[in-house]
Amino acid sequence: MINIKSRLMLMNFLEFFVWGSWLISLGGYMIVTLHFTGGEVGAVYATMGIASLFMPALLGIVADRWVNAERVLGLSHIIGAGLLLWASTVTDYRLFYIIMLLNSMFFMPTIALNNTVSYIVLEKKGFDIVKDFPPIRVWGTIGFIVAMWMVDFLGLTKSPMQLYISAAAGLLLGIYAFTMPGCVPIKVDIKRNFISALGLDAFVLFKKKKMIIFFVFAMLLGASLQITNAFGSPFLDDFKTGYADSFAVKHPNLLISISQISETLFILTIPFFLRRFGIKNVMLLSIFAWVFRFGLFGIGDPGHGLYLLILSMIIYGMAFDFFNISGSLFVEKEADIKIRASAQGLFMLMTNGIGAYLGGTISGWVVDHFTINGVKDWQSIWFTFAGYALILGIAFPIFFRYKHDAKALEVVKH
């Protein structure tokens, strides 16, 4: 019989395999195969931000009050699989947008539900969540990378078949989730639960000037993440005229997957950087990492400049991890113990909700602005994004006043 840790590893693997099958390559499919505009591609990616504003909270309440969490997880993936199959047959933008919005509404909550099921099952079996969950969760990142590689090696980065692969994995996970140990709802005050889940009771943090500034920057940085998710693959595909036989053009997902590998490695360095430089400086490093992430895309190419593209992928790990994790620790330190959970919810709402929506939408406008007669000026596009990050990097230390306290950080850690 397979032990429960192995079963949870498989669940986490499939959870992110579903996402990795299309998240990075769908932009290329929409632009090259469906001939969508940059604005349309950005809007489709922004659906994840819209869904993140309310759906995780709503389905979280369902799992808290009425239906076992593993069943909500399973049913969400089964519905999502059906929607992806439908999307694979659609070429009209408006209908495609609606389907992907519905898919985001059911998929985005599963990330939190996957964690919830993992926590409950581990706790029931007597495991230490803090110690035992991270090695299980890393299989999610592995699943994401494996999915990207599969779609790449099968030559499906510009094909609707990537949605079939995701749907198949989603259906499998949907059925598999129903076989997990029962995560029975615990009766709670629904009004309190709804407010806490949305992070609304954490709005008291906005009474502090430094928290207002922090959350504004969190939102603006959250916008950066969607930019390369949406346009990294189309950018590499546009090199096919001069570099058709290059590694980057033939295997865009494989190249981009270095970003996810880097992400897992940079997580391990965070304790050192936090102790050495403090939360504010680590977040500042993240902002300037975004400057280099975009800037290196602007000057790199699949030929002699391939090393610049690879360096950009490596830097992504610092850009993504350093702000998200350090920011989460900052919120944990500043929030009252009674509202810590909802404060984290507010942080996620600002970054993955509003920030992701703005990033998807505005980046699409920028791409369209620099597209003339169907030809995209990618260097101007990436330099615009780099300039955006540079402005944030200059403004952040000026407006965000925070003194590093190593002892306080140790308290948060323990």
N, C-alpha and C positions, 0 to 999 in steps of 0.2 A: 504493500500500500504506500502511495506517495505521501510523504510528510507534508504538514500544512505550510511550512515555509516554501517548499518547492511549488506547491499549488498557488501560493500568493505571488511567487516569482513569475509564474506563467501568466497569471492575471495581469500583473503590471506590465509584462512584456507585450501582451496583446493590446492592453489599453493604449499604449503609445505607438504600437505598430499600426493601429487603425489610423492614427493621426499622421504618422511619418510617411504613410503610403501616398499622401497627396499634398500635405501642407507646403512643402518646398517646391514641388514640381507643378502644382496646379496653375500657378501664374503663367508658366511657359505654355501650358496646354491652352489656357484661355486666350493668350495673345497670338500664338503661332497657329493653332488649329481652329479656334473659334473666332479669331480676329476681333476680340474685344479691345476696347481702348484702355489706356492706362487708368483713367478714372473709373471705368467699369471693373477692372481687376482690383483696384484699391477698394472699391465699394464692397466687392464680394469678400475680401479679407476683413473688412471692417465689420462684417456680420458677427464675427467672433467677439468683437468688443461690445456690440449691442447685446448679444446673448449673455455675456458675462456680467452685464449690469443687474440682471434680475433672475435669470433662470437657475443658477447654482443655489441661490437663496430659496427659491420656490420649491425646487425638488428636494433641497435639504430639509425643508419643513415636512414634506411628504414622508421622507425617510425617518424623520424624528417623531412624527405623530401617528402615521397610519400604516405604512407599508415597509416591510423589511428593506434595509438599505441595499442588500445584494439583489433583491428583485427590482428595485428602482433602477439600479445600475444595469441589470440585464435587459430590462424592457427598453431603457433609453438607447442601448446599443442596437437592439433589434430594429427599433423605429429608425434610427440613424442609418442602418444598413439599407433599409428600404428606400430611404430618401437619396442615398448615394447612387443606388442602382437607377433610380429615376433620373437623377442629374446626369448620369452617363449617357442618356439618350437625348438630352436637350441641347440645342444649339442657340436658342433665342436667349438673349441676355436677361430680359426681365423675368422670365420663368426660371432661368438658372439661378438668378439672384434670390428669388423667393425660396427655392428649394434649398439652397445653401444656407439661407438664414434659418430655415426650419431645422436643418441638420445641426447648425451651430447651437440652436436652442436645446437640442437634445444631447449633443456631444459635450459641450463645455462643462455642464454639471457633472459629467462622469469622471472628470479629473479629481474633483473633491470627493465624489462618492467612492472612487477607487481607493483613495486614502482612508476614508471612513471605514469601509469594509475591512481593509488591511489592519487598521488600528483595533477594531472591535474583535476580530478573529484572533489576533496576536494576544490581546488582553485576556480573552476567554481561555486561551491555551496556556496562560501563565508566562508569556514571554515579556521581556523588557522592550517596550516600543522604541525608546530612544536608541537603544543599542541594536535591536534586531531589524527595525524597519529600513534604515538607509541601505544596507546590502540587498534588501528585497527591491527597494525603489530603483536602484541603479539598473535593474533589468528592464525598467521602463525606457530608459535612455538607450539601452542596447536594442530594444525592440524598435525604437524610432529609427536608429541607424540601419538596422537590418532591413527595415521596410524601404528606406531610401535606396539602399544598395540593390535590393531586389527589383524595384521599379527601374532603376538605372540600367542594370545589367540585362534586363529583359527588353530594353529599348522602349519603355512605355512612358517616358517623361512628357511626351507631347500627345499621349493617347488617353482616351476615356477609360482604358483598361485599368489605369491606376485606381480609379474609383471602384471598379469591380473587386480588385484586390483588397481595398479598404473595407468594402461592404462584406466580403467573405469573412475577413478577420473579425469585423464587428458582429456578424451573425454568430460566429463561433464563440466569441466572448460573451455575447448575450445569453446563449444557451448555457455556457460554462458557469456564468455568474450564478445561475439558479441552483447550481450544485454546491455552492459554497456554504459553510456553516451559517445558520440563521442569525441575522443581525436585527433582533427584535426592537421595535420602536420603544422609546422611553417617554412616558407621558410628561409633557412640560407645558408651560403657559405659552400658547401659540402666539399671542401678541408680542410677548417678550422675545420669543424665539425668532419671529419674523423681523423685528427691529434689529436684533443682534446680528442675524444672518446677513442683512443688508449693510451692516456697519453704521446704521443711523444713530444709535446711541453713542457712537464714537465721535459724532460731529461736535461734541463738547471740546474736542481737541483743537478746533478752529478758534477757540478763545485765545490760544497762544500764537503769537505772531510767527515764531519759528516753525510751528507746525503747519500753519497756512503756507509759508514759503516752501517747506519740505514737500507737502502734498502737491503743490503746483509743479515743482520740479519733477516729482514722481510721475505726474501725468504727462509732462513734456518728454521725459525719458522713455516712458511706456510707449510713446508714439514711434520711437526709433526701431523697436523690435519688429514691427509689421513691415517696415520698409524693405529689408532684405529677404524676409519671408516671401513677400509678394513679387519682388522684382529681381531677385538674385538669379533665378533660372532664365527668365527672358533676356537678361543682360548677357549671360554667357552664350545663349543661343544666337544672339545677334552677331557673334564673332564667326559664324559658320562660313561666311563668304571668304574670309581670308585665312581662317584657321580650321577648316572643316575636319582635318585629320588630327587635331590636337586633343589631348587628354581632357581638357576643360570642356570642350564642345561636345565630345563624344560621351563623356561621363559627368555631366554637371552635378547630379545628385551625389556622386562619389566625392567630388571636390568639396561641395557644400557641407557634406557630412563631417568634414574635419572640424567644423564649427561646433557640432554636438559633442564630438570627442574632446575638444578643447574645454567645453563647458564642464564636463565631468572631472577633468584634471584641475581646473582652476578652483573648483569648489574646495579641493584639498588644501589650497594655499591660503584660503580666507582667514583661518585663525592666526596665521603668522602676520599677514598684512594688517589685520585689525589690531593686534597687540603692538605692532611696530609703528603704525601710522595713525590709527584711530579711525572711527567710522566716517567722519567728514572727509578725510583725505582719501579713504578707500572709495567712497562714492565719487569723489572728484576724478580719481584714476579711471573709474568706469566711464565717466562722461568723455574724457579725452581719448579713451579707448574707442568710443564710437566715432570720434573725429578721424582716427586712423583707420577704423573699419571701413568707413565710407571713402575716405581719401585714397586709400590703397586700391579700392575698386576703380576709382577714377583714373589712376595712372597705370594700373596693371593690364595685362593682356594674356591670352593663352599661349603666347610664344615665349620670347625672352622675358616677358614680364609675369610669367606664371608664378614665380616665387613671391611676387607682390600679392597676388590673389591668395596664395596659400597663407602668407603672413596675415592677411586680412581675416581669414578663417580662424586662425589661431587666436588672434586678438579678440575675436567675438566672445570667447569664453570669459575673458576679463570684463568686457563691456556688459555682458548679460548678468553674470553672477555677482560682480562686485556691488552693483547698485541694488539688485533685487534682494540679496541676502543681507547685506549691510543695512539696507533700508528697513527690512523687516525687523532686524535687531534694534534699530533706532526706535521704531514704533513700539516695540516690546518694552524698551527702557522708559519711554516717555509716557506711556499710557498707564492709567490707574489699573490696578489688578482686576477691578470689577468689569472693565471694558476692554481687556486685552484681546479677547477673541474678536469682538466687533471692530476693534482698531485695526487688526490684521485684515479683516474683511474690507474696511475702508481703504487700506493700502492697495489691496488687490483690485478694488473697484476703480481706483484712480489710475492704476497702471494697466491692468488687463482689460478694463472696461472702457472708461472715457479715453485713456491714452491710446489704446489699441484702435479705437474707432477713429480718433483724429489722425493717427498715423496712417491707417489704411486709406482714409478719404483724401487727406492733403497730399500724401505721396503720389496718389493717382493724378491729382491735378498738376503736380510738378512734372511728372513724366509726360503728360499730354502737352504741357507748355513747351517742353523741349523736343517735341515730335513734329517734324516738318515733312509733309508728303510721305508719311509713313515711316520715316527714318528718325530714329531716336538718337539724340546727342547725349550718350550715356555719360561722357566725361562731365558735362555741365550738370547733369542730373545728380551724379554722385558728389560733385563739389558743392552743389546747393545743400545737399543733406549734411555734408561735412561742415559747411559753414553754419548750418543750424545748430549742430552739436557744439561747435566752437563757441558760438554765442552763449549757449547754456553753460559751457565750461568756464567762461570768463565771468558770467553773472553769478554762478552758484556760490563761490567763496565770498563774493561781495555782499550778497543778500542773506545767505544762510550762515548765521553766526552760531558756532557750536564749538565748545572746548572739549578736547579729548580727555576722558576720564577712564584710565585703564582699570581702576578698582571697580567702577560701576559696571564696566563691561564684563568683568569676571562674575559679578553678581548675576547679570543676565544669562551668562553661559551656564551657571549652576542653578 
